[in-house]
């Protein structure tokens, strides 16, 4: 059942909260393994069977004089690991991830 898998996915992360079909996931950019964690969370979300409509990342630049910016990756879900890797490779980090999903169940005849 998609809902049960989705809620198990949400419950496995104490920094993740869900309202309707929007998931809010907070991250610790100072943590060295955060990059791999973000990628694994999105992969495991896809495995629940939900359809990801969009992902918005709050990215913190590596320069003090710039404020954070938001990045939409809805068109780049196939390349999501590359998007994340390029952010971290440039010295930036991700603080939050907002994911909009469709959790409609499939009914097969």
C-alpha positions as CSV (number, residue, x, y, z in Angstrom):
1,X,0.0,0.0,0.0
2,X,1.5,3.3,-1.1
3,X,0.3,5.3,1.9
4,X,1.9,2.9,4.4
5,X,5.2,2.9,2.6
6,X,5.1,6.7,2.4
7,X,4.4,7.2,6.1
8,X,7.2,4.6,6.9
9,X,9.5,6.8,4.8
10,X,8.4,9.9,6.6
11,X,8.8,8.3,10.0
12,X,12.3,7.1,9.3
13,X,13.6,10.7,9.4
14,X,12.9,12.8,12.5
15,X,13.6,16.0,10.5
16,X,10.9,15.2,8.0
17,X,7.3,16.4,8.3
18,X,4.4,16.0,5.9
19,X,1.3,18.0,5.2
20,X,-1.1,16.9,2.5
21,X,1.2,16.0,-0.4
22,X,4.1,18.2,0.5
23,X,7.1,16.8,2.4
24,X,9.4,19.1,4.3
25,X,12.8,17.6,5.0
26,X,15.5,19.5,7.0
27,X,19.2,18.8,6.6
28,X,22.4,19.6,8.4
29,X,24.7,21.1,5.8
30,X,27.7,20.8,8.2
31,X,27.4,17.0,8.1
32,X,29.9,15.5,5.7
33,X,27.6,12.6,4.8
34,X,24.6,14.9,4.1
35,X,25.1,14.8,0.3
36,X,24.7,11.0,0.2
37,X,21.9,11.1,2.7
38,X,19.8,13.4,0.5
39,X,20.3,11.3,-2.6
40,X,19.4,8.1,-0.7
41,X,16.2,9.7,0.8
42,X,14.9,10.7,-2.7
43,X,15.7,7.2,-4.1
44,X,13.9,5.5,-1.2
45,X,10.9,7.9,-1.7
46,X,10.7,6.8,-5.3
47,X,10.7,3.2,-4.2
48,X,7.5,3.8,-2.1
49,X,5.6,4.1,-5.4
50,X,4.6,7.8,-5.1
51,X,5.0,10.1,-8.1
52,X,7.3,13.1,-7.4
53,X,5.8,16.2,-8.9
54,X,8.6,18.6,-7.9
55,X,11.5,19.1,-5.6
56,X,12.6,22.5,-4.3
57,X,16.0,22.8,-2.6
58,X,17.1,25.6,-0.3
59,X,20.8,26.0,-1.3
60,X,23.3,27.9,0.8
61,X,26.2,29.4,-1.2
62,X,29.8,29.0,-0.1
63,X,30.3,32.8,-0.1
64,X,29.4,34.9,2.9
65,X,28.0,37.8,0.9
66,X,25.3,35.8,-0.8
67,X,22.0,34.6,0.8
68,X,20.4,31.3,0.2
69,X,18.5,30.5,-3.0
70,X,15.8,28.1,-4.1
71,X,16.4,25.5,-6.9
72,X,13.6,23.7,-8.6
73,X,14.6,20.2,-9.9
74,X,11.2,19.0,-11.2
75,X,12.6,18.7,-14.7
76,X,15.9,17.0,-13.6
77,X,14.6,14.2,-11.4
78,X,16.4,11.6,-13.6
79,X,19.6,13.5,-13.0
80,X,18.9,14.2,-9.3
81,X,22.2,12.7,-8.0
82,X,24.1,14.8,-10.5
83,X,22.3,18.0,-9.4
84,X,23.1,17.3,-5.7
85,X,26.7,16.4,-6.5
86,X,27.2,19.6,-8.5
87,X,25.9,21.7,-5.6
88,X,28.2,20.1,-3.1
89,X,31.2,20.0,-5.5
90,X,30.9,23.8,-5.9
91,X,31.1,24.2,-2.1
92,X,27.5,24.9,-1.6
93,X,25.1,22.9,0.7
94,X,21.4,22.1,1.0
95,X,19.5,23.0,4.1
96,X,16.0,22.0,3.2
97,X,14.1,20.0,0.6
98,X,10.5,20.5,-0.2
99,X,9.0,17.6,-2.2
100,X,5.5,17.6,-3.7
101,X,4.2,14.1,-4.4
102,X,1.1,12.4,-5.7
103,X,0.0,9.6,-3.4
104,X,-2.9,8.3,-5.4
105,X,-3.1,4.5,-5.2
106,X,-3.2,2.4,-8.3
107,X,-6.3,0.2,-8.6
108,X,-5.7,-2.7,-11.0
109,X,-8.7,-4.6,-12.4
